[in-house]
Each structure stands twice: as structure tokens, then as C-alpha cells.
Amino acid sequence: MIILAYLGPLALIPFLVEKDDAEVQWHSKHGLVLFAAEIVLWIFITIGNLAVTAIFPPLGCITLILCLLLGLALLAFHILCMVKGNQGERLKVPTLSDFADKF
């Protein structure tokens, strides 16, 4: 269930099914907040990429490469969260973890 907690919208499954397990609840809340933060981030990046491409088209290729690298970094972060969760550890993201702990 901790693996599902970091797979975007699939984090709803452990959040709704495992009400008794505090550890799974913690990871699923953090996975949902992380997913929401990534959606907001991608919206801003897409708007910025469109603006940069409209102003100076050659930079669009560079921003596209940066977006791909950011996507790979986020994938690596999700894998790291899954591995830590399976080992019984918690990986806290300063602002996002504080927000997720409020629920």
C-alpha cells in the first residue's frame, strides 16, 4: 500500500482502504499532497514554457529539455519515497510535509 501512496491519484486507494494503519495513512496523505504540488508545478512550467517559446522560439527547446530533466528528477524522488516507506522510514519535504500533517 505504501507503493501506491506515491503513484499519483492511486494514493486514494490506501488512503480510503487502510484507515487503521497510521503509517500507510501518513504516506498516502503525503503522496496526495505531493501529487497536487506536482500538478501546480507542471501548470506553471507549461505556462512559462509557452511564454518563453512565444518570445524566443530557440529557447523552447532548452526549456523542453529542462522539463524532461525535472520529470526524471520527480520520478527519482517518487522512487526514493517508495523505498524509504518500504524500509519503515519517512522522507519529509519541508513545506509539503507540514501541509500534509494538517489533515
C-alpha positions as CSV (number, residue, x, y, z in Angstrom):
1,M,0.0,0.0,0.0
2,I,2.9,2.4,0.6
3,I,4.0,1.9,-3.0
4,L,0.5,3.0,-4.2
5,A,0.8,6.1,-1.9
6,Y,3.3,7.6,-4.2
7,L,1.7,6.8,-7.6
8,G,-0.3,10.0,-8.1
9,P,-4.1,9.5,-7.9
10,L,-3.7,5.9,-6.9
11,A,-2.8,7.3,-3.4
12,L,-6.5,7.5,-2.8
13,I,-6.7,3.7,-2.6
14,P,-4.5,3.2,0.5
15,F,-6.0,6.5,2.0
16,L,-9.5,5.1,1.7
17,V,-8.9,1.4,2.4
18,E,-6.3,1.4,5.2
19,K,-8.0,3.6,7.8
20,D,-6.4,1.7,10.7
21,D,-2.8,1.8,9.6
22,A,-1.3,5.1,10.7
23,E,1.9,4.6,8.6
24,V,0.0,4.0,5.4
25,Q,-2.2,7.0,6.1
26,W,0.8,9.2,6.6
27,H,2.4,8.1,3.3
28,S,-0.9,8.3,1.4
29,K,-1.5,11.9,2.7
30,H,2.0,12.9,1.7
31,G,1.6,11.2,-1.7
32,L,-1.6,13.1,-2.4
33,V,-0.1,16.4,-1.4
34,L,3.0,15.7,-3.5
35,F,0.8,14.9,-6.5
36,A,-1.2,18.1,-6.1
37,A,2.0,20.1,-5.8
38,E,3.3,18.5,-9.0
39,I,0.1,19.4,-10.9
40,V,0.5,23.0,-9.8
41,L,4.2,23.0,-10.7
42,W,3.5,21.5,-14.2
43,I,0.9,24.1,-14.9
44,F,3.3,26.9,-14.1
45,I,6.1,25.3,-16.1
46,T,3.8,24.8,-19.1
47,I,2.7,28.4,-19.0
48,G,6.3,29.6,-18.6
49,N,7.4,27.3,-21.4
50,L,4.7,28.6,-23.7
51,A,5.6,32.2,-22.9
52,V,9.3,31.6,-23.5
53,T,8.7,29.8,-26.8
54,A,6.4,32.6,-28.0
55,I,9.0,35.3,-27.2
56,F,12.1,33.5,-28.4
57,P,11.5,30.1,-30.1
58,P,15.0,28.7,-29.9
59,L,14.8,28.7,-26.1
60,G,11.7,26.5,-26.3
61,C,14.0,23.5,-27.0
62,I,16.1,24.3,-23.9
63,T,13.1,24.7,-21.7
64,L,11.7,21.4,-23.0
65,I,14.9,19.6,-22.1
66,L,14.7,21.2,-18.6
67,C,11.1,20.0,-18.2
68,L,12.2,16.4,-19.1
69,L,15.0,16.6,-16.6
70,L,12.6,17.8,-14.0
71,G,10.3,14.9,-14.8
72,L,13.1,12.5,-14.3
73,A,14.0,14.1,-11.0
74,L,10.4,13.8,-9.8
75,L,10.3,10.2,-10.8
76,A,13.5,9.5,-8.9
77,F,12.0,11.3,-5.9
78,H,8.9,9.1,-6.0
79,I,11.1,6.0,-6.2
80,L,13.1,7.3,-3.2
81,C,9.9,7.9,-1.2
82,M,8.7,4.3,-2.0
83,V,12.0,2.8,-1.0
84,K,12.1,4.8,2.3
85,G,8.5,3.9,3.0
86,N,9.0,0.2,2.5
87,Q,12.0,0.4,4.9
88,G,9.8,1.9,7.5
89,E,11.3,5.4,7.2
90,R,9.7,8.7,6.4
91,L,11.0,11.2,3.9
92,K,9.9,14.7,4.9
93,V,9.6,17.5,2.3
94,P,9.8,20.7,4.4
95,T,6.8,22.7,3.2
96,L,4.7,19.8,1.8
97,S,5.1,17.6,4.8
98,D,3.9,20.4,7.1
99,F,0.9,20.9,4.9
100,A,0.1,17.2,4.7
101,D,0.4,16.8,8.5
102,K,-2.5,19.2,9.0
103,F,-5.0,16.6,7.6
